[in-house]
Amino acid sequence: MDAGGSKSAAPGLRSGEVAEIIHCSGRRVRLRRLRPEDRPLLQEFFAQIDSYDLQMRFFAGLRSVPPALLDFLMQVDCEQRMVLAIDDRSRGQGQILALAHAHAHPRGETAEIALLVRSDLKGIGFGSLLLDRLIRHCRNHGVARLEADVLRQNARMLRLARKYGFRKQTAEGGTVRLALELTSAAA
Ligand SMILES: CC(C)(COP(=O)(O)OP(=O)(O)OC[C@H]1O[C@@H](n2cnc3c(N)ncnc32)[C@H](O)[C@@H]1OP(=O)(O)O)[C@@H](O)C(=O)NCCC(=O)NCCS
């Protein structure tokens, strides 16, 4: 669990250990931060994401994730970014099942988030788990507002976000901007 659990004075999203064992839909999984050495696991993870889900996540018709995008998604060593992973270590060196990115704006009050669950594992609770922990972590690190850009047709993400209190801010073209205020009154 996020160390401390209370509001931290440390700026940025990098501080604070995250490590939690969770039972979710009959699987024993681990929630943790993504680490630089996870690149091969991340590559395997993306090989199992179908083109529809890549479109929902990156808003582009990708058949696979190019190396430059993988490098960008692997950027975990900076105060403004945090990446949470759900992994399963029951076989071999383990596998990543789901990922959540949070990218804080330079002054740190607002962070943009995005989630991705392995295509064959959608709908069993991993997205909810990640979003819950991401909200908690960001709130504990002084982030005041979360935002997510979601494609209008992405019913799953829209419902998931609504369940956690996100509200529609703007809609432009095919995209909806959702926001959640992390003030204590909204907690
Ligand atoms: C969107 C996504 C992250 C949700 O994760 P998930 O693990 O599938 O979601 P969960 O199983 O936790 O379900 C969360 C909620 O989604 C909604 N949901 C689940 N399955 C759904 C379906 N088939 N249709 C519509 N809504 C659905 C429900 O509201 C559900 O909450 P509930 O179970 O309390 O009713 C995941 O489906 C995904 O990675 N999609 C592709 C990438 C993407 O769209 N990313 C978002 C970009 S910001």
The ligand as an SDF file (V2000), in Angstrom:
LIG
                    3D

 48 50  0  0  0  0  0  0  0  0999 V2000
  -11.0780    1.1720  -19.7270 C   0  0  0  0  0  0  0  0  0  0  0  0
  -10.3440    0.1100  -18.9170 C   0  0  0  0  0  0  0  0  0  0  0  0
   -9.0920    0.7010  -18.3150 C   0  0  0  0  0  0  0  0  0  0  0  0
  -11.2850   -0.3720  -17.7830 C   0  0  0  0  0  0  0  0  0  0  0  0
  -10.6280   -1.3650  -17.0740 O   0  0  0  0  0  0  0  0  0  0  0  0
  -11.3810   -2.7420  -16.7290 P   0  0  0  0  0  0  0  0  0  0  0  0
  -10.4670   -3.5800  -15.9510 O   0  0  0  0  0  0  0  0  0  0  0  0
  -11.8900   -3.2830  -17.9990 O   0  0  0  0  0  0  0  0  0  0  0  0
  -12.5880   -2.2010  -15.8430 O   0  0  0  0  0  0  0  0  0  0  0  0
  -13.2780   -2.9000  -14.5750 P   0  0  0  0  0  0  0  0  0  0  0  0
  -13.3780   -4.3740  -14.7910 O   0  0  0  0  0  0  0  0  0  0  0  0
  -12.6260   -2.4470  -13.3450 O   0  0  0  0  0  0  0  0  0  0  0  0
  -14.7110   -2.2790  -14.6900 O   0  0  0  0  0  0  0  0  0  0  0  0
  -14.8400   -0.9440  -14.3310 C   0  0  0  0  0  0  0  0  0  0  0  0
  -16.1630   -0.4000  -14.7670 C   0  0  0  0  0  0  0  0  0  0  0  0
  -16.1600   -0.3360  -16.1730 O   0  0  0  0  0  0  0  0  0  0  0  0
  -17.4870   -0.4990  -16.6030 C   0  0  0  0  0  0  0  0  0  0  0  0
  -17.4990   -1.6510  -17.4860 N   0  0  0  0  0  0  0  0  0  0  0  0
  -16.9230   -2.8630  -17.3340 C   0  0  0  0  0  0  0  0  0  0  0  0
  -17.1900   -3.6320  -18.4110 N   0  0  0  0  0  0  0  0  0  0  0  0
  -17.9530   -2.8680  -19.2240 C   0  0  0  0  0  0  0  0  0  0  0  0
  -18.5420   -3.0770  -20.4910 C   0  0  0  0  0  0  0  0  0  0  0  0
  -18.4210   -4.2320  -21.1520 N   0  0  0  0  0  0  0  0  0  0  0  0
  -19.2220   -2.0490  -21.0530 N   0  0  0  0  0  0  0  0  0  0  0  0
  -19.3740   -0.8730  -20.4080 C   0  0  0  0  0  0  0  0  0  0  0  0
  -18.8300   -0.6150  -19.2040 N   0  0  0  0  0  0  0  0  0  0  0  0
  -18.1440   -1.6150  -18.6300 C   0  0  0  0  0  0  0  0  0  0  0  0
  -18.3370   -0.7020  -15.3830 C   0  0  0  0  0  0  0  0  0  0  0  0
  -18.8220    0.5430  -14.9430 O   0  0  0  0  0  0  0  0  0  0  0  0
  -17.3590   -1.2210  -14.3970 C   0  0  0  0  0  0  0  0  0  0  0  0
  -17.7090   -0.9490  -13.0980 O   0  0  0  0  0  0  0  0  0  0  0  0
  -18.6550   -2.0000  -12.3230 P   0  0  0  0  0  0  0  0  0  0  0  0
  -18.0190   -3.3340  -12.4800 O   0  0  0  0  0  0  0  0  0  0  0  0
  -18.6480   -1.5190  -10.9170 O   0  0  0  0  0  0  0  0  0  0  0  0
  -19.9740   -1.8810  -13.0010 O   0  0  0  0  0  0  0  0  0  0  0  0
   -9.9920   -1.1250  -19.7910 C   0  0  0  0  0  0  0  0  0  0  0  0
  -11.1660   -1.6910  -20.3000 O   0  0  0  0  0  0  0  0  0  0  0  0
   -9.0040   -0.8050  -20.9060 C   0  0  0  0  0  0  0  0  0  0  0  0
   -7.7940   -0.9010  -20.7180 O   0  0  0  0  0  0  0  0  0  0  0  0
   -9.5220   -0.4050  -22.0930 N   0  0  0  0  0  0  0  0  0  0  0  0
   -8.6490   -0.0860  -23.2260 C   0  0  0  0  0  0  0  0  0  0  0  0
   -7.8000    1.1570  -22.9940 C   0  0  0  0  0  0  0  0  0  0  0  0
   -8.6210    2.3220  -22.5350 C   0  0  0  0  0  0  0  0  0  0  0  0
   -9.7570    2.5210  -22.9400 O   0  0  0  0  0  0  0  0  0  0  0  0
   -8.0040    3.1580  -21.6930 N   0  0  0  0  0  0  0  0  0  0  0  0
   -8.5970    4.3550  -21.1890 C   0  0  0  0  0  0  0  0  0  0  0  0
   -7.9020    5.5640  -21.7330 C   0  0  0  0  0  0  0  0  0  0  0  0
   -7.9080    6.8340  -20.5070 S   0  0  0  0  0  0  0  0  0  0  0  0
  1  2  1  0
  2  3  1  0
  2  4  1  0
  2 36  1  0
  4  5  1  0
  5  6  1  0
  6  7  2  0
  6  8  1  0
  6  9  1  0
  9 10  1  0
 10 11  2  0
 10 12  1  0
 10 13  1  0
 13 14  1  0
 14 15  1  0
 15 16  1  0
 15 30  1  0
 16 17  1  0
 17 18  1  0
 17 28  1  0
 18 19  1  0
 18 27  1  0
 19 20  2  0
 20 21  1  0
 21 22  1  0
 21 27  2  0
 22 23  1  0
 22 24  2  0
 24 25  1  0
 25 26  2  0
 26 27  1  0
 28 29  1  0
 28 30  1  0
 30 31  1  0
 31 32  1  0
 32 33  2  0
 32 34  1  0
 32 35  1  0
 36 37  1  0
 36 38  1  0
 38 39  2  0
 38 40  1  0
 40 41  1  0
 41 42  1  0
 42 43  1  0
 43 44  2  0
 43 45  1  0
 45 46  1  0
 46 47  1  0
 47 48  1  0
M  END
$$$$
